[in-house]
Amino acid sequence: MSIGKRLLEQRKLAGYSSQEQLGDALGVSFTTIARWEKDQSPIPSDKLVGMNALGLDAVYILTGKTGDVAGFQKLRSRKNNEIAESQNTKPATSPVLGDEIVADQMADGTWRVRSSSGEILRGTTDEVIRHLRERAAPYEAGRDHTPDVNDYAWIPLYDVEVSAGGGRFFAGENVLTYLAFTKYSLRKQGLQPDMLACVRVSGDSMEPTIQSNDAVMIDMRQTTADSGIFVFRVGEVLYLKRLVREGAGVRVISDNDIYPSWLIQPGEDFQIVGKRVWHARWGE
């Protein structure tokens, strides 16, 4: 079972029947919870600590083992300064301690936990678990942990429907709302907030990857067809499709096999608006 599926299981067990309820308790949007539950993005460490305080088992979400760091499904043991591979040998993906963690068991039975974020924990199983609880203590004390608005970039969601089907005409550029993303998460992906925009999708030609009514964020700096998913314009119609260079033209490809590919010839009224860098279900 993946981290996202364990989060879904724990959310329901803790009494949060909807993604909105848990999102409100953590100070994030329901779309963020949806991405976490679908393993589309990592869970930040402070949010997983917050979940722990709200009655979800953070260690179980991370490892699949209830409250037992020694039960990491994927770990390596260090004995006599040599790595002895256990039954599972790959490092565990960890939104608590960083992008990747390795738990090394020392000769005295204690643990040394290292992460890609540089954080190091040393101690017994109970001490490592206690560290998680201490990080959750401010939440349990009821302190105000409202995120600083300055930590977020507000990306406009335009009143535009791009075609993932037979084509829909440009519907104007009014901003419907703004979607919040942490500046850190955007920076980590090499994205520049003022060059990002979100639009809605209409049609089924990109299913199962992207569905009708999904919200898609595009990077308007990326305007070269390089085998990705792009929002582009042909005449007055906006499309969302895969683009691949083919000779002097550009091949347009749908993920839904019932839609044939087609070729944009040189000289056509064609412009790439931006490359898809994120998407999520809209209205779940």
Short mmCIF file of the C-alpha atoms (twelve columns), coordinates in Angstrom:
data_MODEL
# 
_entry.id   MODEL 
# 
loop_
_atom_site.group_PDB 
_atom_site.id 
_atom_site.type_symbol 
_atom_site.label_atom_id 
_atom_site.label_alt_id 
_atom_site.label_comp_id 
_atom_site.label_asym_id 
_atom_site.label_seq_id 
_atom_site.Cartn_x 
_atom_site.Cartn_y 
_atom_site.Cartn_z 
_atom_site.pdbx_PDB_model_num 
ATOM 1   C CA . MET A 1   0.000   0.000  0.000   1 
ATOM 2   C CA . SER A 2   1.377   3.425  -0.949  1 
ATOM 3   C CA . ILE A 3   1.796   6.461  1.318   1 
ATOM 4   C CA . GLY A 4   -1.202  8.089  -0.349  1 
ATOM 5   C CA . LYS A 5   -3.452  5.103  0.242   1 
ATOM 6   C CA . ARG A 6   -2.367  4.895  3.869   1 
ATOM 7   C CA . LEU A 7   -3.151  8.594  4.252   1 
ATOM 8   C CA . LEU A 8   -6.643  7.996  2.821   1 
ATOM 9   C CA . GLU A 9   -7.139  5.105  5.237   1 
ATOM 10  C CA . GLN A 10  -5.931  7.127  8.228   1 
ATOM 11  C CA . ARG A 11  -8.022  10.173 7.273   1 
ATOM 12  C CA . LYS A 12  -11.197 8.123  7.360   1 
ATOM 13  C CA . LEU A 13  -10.234 6.293  10.555  1 
ATOM 14  C CA . ALA A 14  -9.589  9.646  12.246  1 
ATOM 15  C CA . GLY A 15  -13.098 10.812 11.365  1 
ATOM 16  C CA . TYR A 16  -12.309 13.166 8.477   1 
ATOM 17  C CA . SER A 17  -14.850 11.987 5.939   1 
ATOM 18  C CA . SER A 18  -13.796 14.428 3.234   1 
ATOM 19  C CA . GLN A 19  -10.570 15.868 1.904   1 
ATOM 20  C CA . GLU A 20  -11.941 19.336 2.669   1 
ATOM 21  C CA . GLN A 21  -12.262 18.537 6.389   1 
ATOM 22  C CA . LEU A 22  -8.676  17.373 6.744   1 
ATOM 23  C CA . GLY A 23  -7.457  20.218 4.550   1 
ATOM 24  C CA . ASP A 24  -9.192  22.789 6.758   1 
ATOM 25  C CA . ALA A 25  -7.645  21.243 9.873   1 
ATOM 26  C CA . LEU A 26  -4.160  21.360 8.341   1 
ATOM 27  C CA . GLY A 27  -4.522  24.722 6.616   1 
ATOM 28  C CA . VAL A 28  -4.267  23.384 3.047   1 
ATOM 29  C CA . SER A 29  -6.719  23.052 0.169   1 
ATOM 30  C CA . PHE A 30  -8.663  19.884 -0.595  1 
ATOM 31  C CA . THR A 31  -6.760  19.647 -3.890  1 
ATOM 32  C CA . THR A 32  -3.543  19.370 -1.902  1 
ATOM 33  C CA . ILE A 33  -4.987  16.478 0.128   1 
ATOM 34  C CA . ALA A 34  -6.136  14.878 -3.129  1 
ATOM 35  C CA . ARG A 35  -2.615  15.070 -4.568  1 
ATOM 36  C CA . TRP A 36  -1.138  13.526 -1.430  1 
ATOM 37  C CA . GLU A 37  -3.658  10.675 -1.451  1 
ATOM 38  C CA . LYS A 38  -2.882  9.970  -5.106  1 
ATOM 39  C CA . ASP A 39  0.888   10.071 -4.489  1 
ATOM 40  C CA . GLN A 40  1.209   12.989 -6.891  1 
ATOM 41  C CA . SER A 41  3.295   15.098 -4.494  1 
ATOM 42  C CA . PRO A 42  5.212   14.526 -1.240  1 
ATOM 43  C CA . ILE A 43  3.702   15.479 2.108   1 
ATOM 44  C CA . PRO A 44  5.718   18.274 3.797   1 
ATOM 45  C CA . SER A 45  7.158   17.323 7.164   1 
ATOM 46  C CA . ASP A 46  5.210   19.963 9.114   1 
ATOM 47  C CA . LYS A 47  1.914   18.751 7.637   1 
ATOM 48  C CA . LEU A 48  2.604   15.133 8.501   1 
ATOM 49  C CA . VAL A 49  3.443   16.222 12.032  1 
ATOM 50  C CA . GLY A 50  0.135   18.103 12.066  1 
ATOM 51  C CA . MET A 51  -1.670  14.958 10.965  1 
ATOM 52  C CA . ASN A 52  -0.082  13.092 13.853  1 
ATOM 53  C CA . ALA A 53  -1.522  15.690 16.231  1 
ATOM 54  C CA . LEU A 54  -4.953  15.363 14.615  1 
ATOM 55  C CA . GLY A 55  -5.164  11.655 15.368  1 
ATOM 56  C CA . LEU A 56  -3.652  10.183 12.212  1 
ATOM 57  C CA . ASP A 57  -0.740  7.777  12.676  1 
ATOM 58  C CA . ALA A 58  2.103   9.624  10.943  1 
ATOM 59  C CA . VAL A 59  4.558   6.764  11.327  1 
ATOM 60  C CA . TYR A 60  2.092   4.329  9.765   1 
ATOM 61  C CA . ILE A 61  1.433   6.729  6.876   1 
ATOM 62  C CA . LEU A 62  5.164   6.949  6.288   1 
ATOM 63  C CA . THR A 63  6.219   3.352  6.792   1 
ATOM 64  C CA . GLY A 64  3.179   1.098  6.885   1 
ATOM 65  C CA . LYS A 65  4.210   0.023  10.389  1 
ATOM 66  C CA . THR A 66  2.232   1.393  13.313  1 
ATOM 67  C CA . GLY A 67  4.382   3.442  15.678  1 
ATOM 68  C CA . ASP A 68  7.559   1.410  15.173  1 
ATOM 69  C CA . VAL A 69  10.535  2.985  13.449  1 
ATOM 70  C CA . ALA A 70  12.281  -0.380 13.615  1 
ATOM 71  C CA . GLY A 71  9.573   -1.620 11.274  1 
ATOM 72  C CA . PHE A 72  10.648  0.482  8.286   1 
ATOM 73  C CA . GLN A 73  9.736   -1.619 5.294   1 
ATOM 74  C CA . LYS A 74  12.889  -0.516 3.504   1 
ATOM 75  C CA . LEU A 75  16.034  0.049  5.559   1 
ATOM 76  C CA . ARG A 76  19.687  -0.756 5.748   1 
ATOM 77  C CA . SER A 77  21.566  -2.003 8.811   1 
ATOM 78  C CA . ARG A 78  25.082  -0.864 9.560   1 
ATOM 79  C CA . LYS A 79  27.228  -3.357 11.444  1 
ATOM 80  C CA . ASN A 80  30.999  -3.197 11.888  1 
ATOM 81  C CA . ASN A 81  31.075  -0.170 9.576   1 
ATOM 82  C CA . GLU A 82  29.705  -2.253 6.725   1 
ATOM 83  C CA . ILE A 83  26.266  -2.125 5.117   1 
ATOM 84  C CA . ALA A 84  24.449  -5.413 5.560   1 
ATOM 85  C CA . GLU A 85  21.436  -5.527 3.304   1 
ATOM 86  C CA . SER A 86  18.193  -6.562 4.992   1 
ATOM 87  C CA . GLN A 87  15.242  -8.224 3.278   1 
ATOM 88  C CA . ASN A 88  14.312  -4.927 1.645   1 
ATOM 89  C CA . THR A 89  17.244  -2.843 0.495   1 
ATOM 90  C CA . LYS A 90  16.002  0.412  -0.991  1 
ATOM 91  C CA . PRO A 91  15.752  3.600  1.109   1 
ATOM 92  C CA . ALA A 92  12.252  4.586  2.162   1 
ATOM 93  C CA . THR A 93  10.550  7.615  0.672   1 
ATOM 94  C CA . SER A 94  9.789   9.891  3.601   1 
ATOM 95  C CA . PRO A 95  7.788   13.135 3.627   1 
ATOM 96  C CA . VAL A 96  8.514   13.389 7.385   1 
ATOM 97  C CA . LEU A 97  12.303  13.493 7.318   1 
ATOM 98  C CA . GLY A 98  13.022  14.458 3.739   1 
ATOM 99  C CA . ASP A 99  12.721  13.152 0.210   1 
ATOM 100 C CA . GLU A 100 14.599  9.972  1.088   1 
ATOM 101 C CA . ILE A 101 15.650  8.416  4.371   1 
ATOM 102 C CA . VAL A 102 17.982  5.636  5.375   1 
ATOM 103 C CA . ALA A 103 17.720  4.132  8.871   1 
ATOM 104 C CA . ASP A 104 21.015  2.623  10.018  1 
ATOM 105 C CA . GLN A 105 20.997  0.338  13.047  1 
ATOM 106 C CA . MET A 106 24.167  0.795  15.068  1 
ATOM 107 C CA . ALA A 107 26.071  -1.918 16.921  1 
ATOM 108 C CA . ASP A 108 24.442  -0.906 20.217  1 
ATOM 109 C CA . GLY A 109 20.932  -1.297 18.775  1 
ATOM 110 C CA . THR A 110 20.196  2.421  18.438  1 
ATOM 111 C CA . TRP A 111 19.171  4.082  15.191  1 
ATOM 112 C CA . ARG A 112 20.819  6.739  13.052  1 
ATOM 113 C CA . VAL A 113 18.289  8.229  10.640  1 
ATOM 114 C CA . ARG A 114 19.617  10.281 7.736   1 
ATOM 115 C CA . SER A 115 17.604  12.165 5.144   1 
ATOM 116 C CA . SER A 116 18.227  14.043 1.923   1 
ATOM 117 C CA . SER A 117 17.232  17.239 3.720   1 
ATOM 118 C CA . GLY A 118 20.233  16.784 6.007   1 
ATOM 119 C CA . GLU A 119 18.299  16.035 9.189   1 
ATOM 120 C CA . ILE A 120 19.873  13.379 11.415  1 
ATOM 121 C CA . LEU A 121 18.192  11.631 14.332  1 
ATOM 122 C CA . ARG A 122 20.049  9.348  16.714  1 
ATOM 123 C CA . GLY A 123 18.512  7.224  19.434  1 
ATOM 124 C CA . THR A 124 16.369  4.283  20.330  1 
ATOM 125 C CA . THR A 125 13.141  3.443  18.580  1 
ATOM 126 C CA . ASP A 126 11.188  5.176  21.344  1 
ATOM 127 C CA . GLU A 127 13.386  8.276  21.125  1 
ATOM 128 C CA . VAL A 128 12.868  8.629  17.394  1 
ATOM 129 C CA . ILE A 129 9.114   8.250  17.850  1 
ATOM 130 C CA . ARG A 130 9.222   10.800 20.676  1 
ATOM 131 C CA . HIS A 131 10.935  13.244 18.349  1 
ATOM 132 C CA . LEU A 132 7.905   13.090 16.044  1 
ATOM 133 C CA . ARG A 133 5.607   13.705 18.978  1 
ATOM 134 C CA . GLU A 134 7.667   16.675 20.153  1 
ATOM 135 C CA . ARG A 135 7.402   18.218 16.719  1 
ATOM 136 C CA . ALA A 136 3.650   17.774 16.953  1 
ATOM 137 C CA . ALA A 137 3.457   19.334 20.425  1 
ATOM 138 C CA . PRO A 138 2.690   22.897 19.237  1 
ATOM 139 C CA . TYR A 139 -0.336  21.579 17.349  1 
ATOM 140 C CA . GLU A 140 -1.493  19.612 20.370  1 
ATOM 141 C CA . ALA A 141 -1.162  22.726 22.539  1 
ATOM 142 C CA . GLY A 142 -3.576  24.529 20.243  1 
ATOM 143 C CA . ARG A 143 -1.140  27.234 19.192  1 
ATOM 144 C CA . ASP A 144 -1.778  29.302 16.116  1 
ATOM 145 C CA . HIS A 145 0.067   27.694 13.219  1 
ATOM 146 C CA . THR A 146 -1.643  29.517 10.383  1 
ATOM 147 C CA . PRO A 147 0.797   29.513 7.456   1 
ATOM 148 C CA . ASP A 148 2.390   32.848 6.627   1 
ATOM 149 C CA . VAL A 149 0.715   34.204 3.505   1 
ATOM 150 C CA . ASN A 150 4.132   35.351 2.303   1 
ATOM 151 C CA . ASP A 151 5.203   31.705 2.043   1 
ATOM 152 C CA . TYR A 152 2.741   31.180 -0.799  1 
ATOM 153 C CA . ALA A 153 2.566   32.112 -4.451  1 
ATOM 154 C CA . TRP A 154 -0.934  32.728 -5.787  1 
ATOM 155 C CA . ILE A 155 -1.305  31.325 -9.291  1 
ATOM 156 C CA . PRO A 156 -4.283  32.619 -11.310 1 
ATOM 157 C CA . LEU A 157 -6.889  30.171 -12.586 1 
ATOM 158 C CA . TYR A 158 -8.171  31.773 -15.762 1 
ATOM 159 C CA . ASP A 159 -11.676 31.570 -17.162 1 
ATOM 160 C CA . VAL A 160 -10.355 29.594 -20.109 1 
ATOM 161 C CA . GLU A 161 -11.214 26.082 -21.192 1 
ATOM 162 C CA . VAL A 162 -8.547  24.260 -23.162 1 
ATOM 163 C CA . SER A 163 -9.593  21.427 -25.395 1 
ATOM 164 C CA . ALA A 164 -8.802  17.848 -24.541 1 
ATOM 165 C CA . GLY A 165 -11.383 16.770 -27.072 1 
ATOM 166 C CA . GLY A 166 -12.749 18.250 -30.260 1 
ATOM 167 C CA . GLY A 167 -11.839 21.855 -29.471 1 
ATOM 168 C CA . ARG A 168 -13.370 24.781 -27.615 1 
ATOM 169 C CA . PHE A 169 -12.945 28.430 -28.398 1 
ATOM 170 C CA . PHE A 170 -11.098 30.882 -26.230 1 
ATOM 171 C CA . ALA A 171 -13.502 32.066 -23.533 1 
ATOM 172 C CA . GLY A 172 -11.803 35.221 -22.249 1 
ATOM 173 C CA . GLU A 173 -9.072  35.906 -19.735 1 
ATOM 174 C CA . ASN A 174 -10.964 36.740 -16.557 1 
ATOM 175 C CA . VAL A 175 -9.399  35.258 -13.429 1 
ATOM 176 C CA . LEU A 176 -11.814 32.881 -11.693 1 
ATOM 177 C CA . THR A 177 -9.719  32.444 -8.560  1 
ATOM 178 C CA . TYR A 178 -6.150  31.912 -7.377  1 
ATOM 179 C CA . LEU A 179 -4.568  28.607 -6.384  1 
ATOM 180 C CA . ALA A 180 -1.993  28.704 -3.584  1 
ATOM 181 C CA . PHE A 181 1.329   26.902 -3.866  1 
ATOM 182 C CA . THR A 182 4.222   27.216 -1.459  1 
ATOM 183 C CA . LYS A 183 7.071   29.206 -2.932  1 
ATOM 184 C CA . TYR A 184 9.397   26.484 -1.708  1 
ATOM 185 C CA . SER A 185 7.614   23.763 -3.689  1 
ATOM 186 C CA . LEU A 186 7.685   25.849 -6.861  1 
ATOM 187 C CA . ARG A 187 11.314  26.800 -6.391  1 
ATOM 188 C CA . LYS A 188 12.231  23.152 -5.828  1 
ATOM 189 C CA . GLN A 189 10.718  22.342 -9.240  1 
ATOM 190 C CA . GLY A 190 12.559  25.228 -10.894 1 
ATOM 191 C CA . LEU A 191 9.321   27.135 -11.505 1 
ATOM 192 C CA . GLN A 192 8.908   30.912 -11.529 1 
ATOM 193 C CA . PRO A 193 5.536   32.010 -10.060 1 
ATOM 194 C CA . ASP A 194 4.986   34.981 -12.371 1 
ATOM 195 C CA . MET A 195 5.362   32.696 -15.396 1 
ATOM 196 C CA . LEU A 196 2.723   30.204 -14.265 1 
ATOM 197 C CA . ALA A 197 -0.983  30.066 -15.061 1 
ATOM 198 C CA . CYS A 198 -3.800  27.591 -14.445 1 
ATOM 199 C CA . VAL A 199 -6.621  26.710 -16.838 1 
ATOM 200 C CA . ARG A 200 -9.468  24.206 -16.900 1 
ATOM 201 C CA . VAL A 201 -9.702  21.214 -19.207 1 
ATOM 202 C CA . SER A 202 -12.667 20.266 -21.367 1 
ATOM 203 C CA . GLY A 203 -13.034 16.936 -23.143 1 
ATOM 204 C CA . ASP A 204 -11.778 13.375 -22.777 1 
ATOM 205 C CA . SER A 205 -8.962  13.036 -25.302 1 
ATOM 206 C CA . MET A 206 -6.229  13.124 -22.625 1 
ATOM 207 C CA . GLU A 207 -7.839  10.481 -20.412 1 
ATOM 208 C CA . PRO A 208 -6.777  8.685  -18.341 1 
ATOM 209 C CA . THR A 209 -3.884  11.089 -17.691 1 
ATOM 210 C CA . ILE A 210 -5.977  14.255 -17.525 1 
ATOM 211 C CA . GLN A 211 -9.762  14.341 -17.286 1 
ATOM 212 C CA . SER A 212 -12.423 16.860 -18.190 1 
ATOM 213 C CA . ASN A 213 -12.771 19.613 -15.552 1 
ATOM 214 C CA . ASP A 214 -9.235  19.068 -14.246 1 
ATOM 215 C CA . ALA A 215 -7.175  22.145 -13.432 1 
ATOM 216 C CA . VAL A 216 -3.817  22.295 -15.205 1 
ATOM 217 C CA . MET A 217 -0.886  24.564 -14.397 1 
ATOM 218 C CA . ILE A 218 1.414   25.546 -17.234 1 
ATOM 219 C CA . ASP A 219 4.896   27.052 -17.294 1 
ATOM 220 C CA . MET A 220 4.801   29.775 -19.925 1 
ATOM 221 C CA . ARG A 221 8.592   29.794 -20.192 1 
ATOM 222 C CA . GLN A 222 8.537   26.339 -21.773 1 
ATOM 223 C CA . THR A 223 7.369   26.908 -25.329 1 
ATOM 224 C CA . THR A 224 9.404   24.371 -27.285 1 
ATOM 225 C CA . ALA A 225 7.741   21.104 -28.297 1 
ATOM 226 C CA . ASP A 226 9.876   18.477 -26.552 1 
ATOM 227 C CA . SER A 227 7.685   15.417 -26.051 1 
ATOM 228 C CA . GLY A 228 5.589   16.754 -23.195 1 
ATOM 229 C CA . ILE A 229 2.002   17.886 -22.596 1 
ATOM 230 C CA . PHE A 230 1.382   21.466 -23.695 1 
ATOM 231 C CA . VAL A 231 -1.325  24.088 -23.937 1 
ATOM 232 C CA . PHE A 232 -1.132  25.532 -27.417 1 
ATOM 233 C CA . ARG A 233 -3.178  27.576 -29.847 1 
ATOM 234 C CA . VAL A 234 -4.136  26.745 -33.406 1 
ATOM 235 C CA . GLY A 235 -6.097  29.631 -34.852 1 
ATOM 236 C CA . GLU A 236 -8.495  30.697 -32.108 1 
ATOM 237 C CA . VAL A 237 -8.718  27.318 -30.375 1 
ATOM 238 C CA . LEU A 238 -6.684  26.319 -27.317 1 
ATOM 239 C CA . TYR A 239 -5.680  22.673 -26.963 1 
ATOM 240 C CA . LEU A 240 -4.083  20.472 -24.334 1 
ATOM 241 C CA . LYS A 241 -2.194  17.626 -26.006 1 
ATOM 242 C CA . ARG A 242 1.165   15.936 -26.253 1 
ATOM 243 C CA . LEU A 243 3.478   17.522 -28.787 1 
ATOM 244 C CA . VAL A 244 6.355   15.824 -30.599 1 
ATOM 245 C CA . ARG A 245 8.558   17.333 -33.274 1 
ATOM 246 C CA . GLU A 246 8.164   15.560 -36.600 1 
ATOM 247 C CA . GLY A 247 10.323  16.886 -39.388 1 
ATOM 248 C CA . ALA A 248 9.520   20.552 -39.862 1 
ATOM 249 C CA . GLY A 249 6.106   20.119 -38.244 1 
ATOM 250 C CA . VAL A 250 4.690   19.158 -34.855 1 
ATOM 251 C CA . ARG A 251 2.745   15.955 -34.196 1 
ATOM 252 C CA . VAL A 252 -0.288  16.366 -31.880 1 
ATOM 253 C CA . ILE A 253 -1.048  13.231 -29.829 1 
ATOM 254 C CA . SER A 254 -3.955  12.387 -27.509 1 
ATOM 255 C CA . ASP A 255 -3.605  9.884  -24.648 1 
ATOM 256 C CA . ASN A 256 -7.093  8.553  -25.432 1 
ATOM 257 C CA . ASP A 257 -6.591  6.116  -28.306 1 
ATOM 258 C CA . ILE A 258 -9.934  6.903  -29.928 1 
ATOM 259 C CA . TYR A 259 -8.559  10.280 -31.013 1 
ATOM 260 C CA . PRO A 260 -6.139  10.098 -33.968 1 
ATOM 261 C CA . SER A 261 -2.974  12.156 -33.984 1 
ATOM 262 C CA . TRP A 262 -2.582  15.027 -36.426 1 
ATOM 263 C CA . LEU A 263 0.251   17.111 -37.793 1 
ATOM 264 C CA . ILE A 264 0.653   20.873 -37.537 1 
ATOM 265 C CA . GLN A 265 2.379   21.996 -40.708 1 
ATOM 266 C CA . PRO A 266 4.913   24.835 -40.947 1 
ATOM 267 C CA . GLY A 267 3.178   28.142 -41.624 1 
ATOM 268 C CA . GLU A 268 -0.004  27.319 -39.689 1 
ATOM 269 C CA . ASP A 269 -1.247  29.802 -37.084 1 
ATOM 270 C CA . PHE A 270 0.265   27.847 -34.190 1 
ATOM 271 C CA . GLN A 271 1.645   28.994 -30.834 1 
ATOM 272 C CA . ILE A 272 2.719   27.060 -27.738 1 
ATOM 273 C CA . VAL A 273 1.383   28.820 -24.631 1 
ATOM 274 C CA . GLY A 274 3.150   26.687 -22.012 1 
ATOM 275 C CA . LYS A 275 4.017   23.216 -20.770 1 
ATOM 276 C CA . ARG A 276 1.938   21.279 -18.239 1 
ATOM 277 C CA . VAL A 277 3.809   21.111 -14.917 1 
ATOM 278 C CA . TRP A 278 0.950   20.142 -12.555 1 
ATOM 279 C CA . HIS A 279 -2.688  19.109 -12.669 1 
ATOM 280 C CA . ALA A 280 -5.393  18.024 -10.246 1 
ATOM 281 C CA . ARG A 281 -9.012  16.969 -10.143 1 
ATOM 282 C CA . TRP A 282 -11.221 20.052 -9.938  1 
ATOM 283 C CA . GLY A 283 -14.406 19.846 -7.880  1 
ATOM 284 C CA . GLU A 284 -13.843 16.516 -6.083  1 
# 
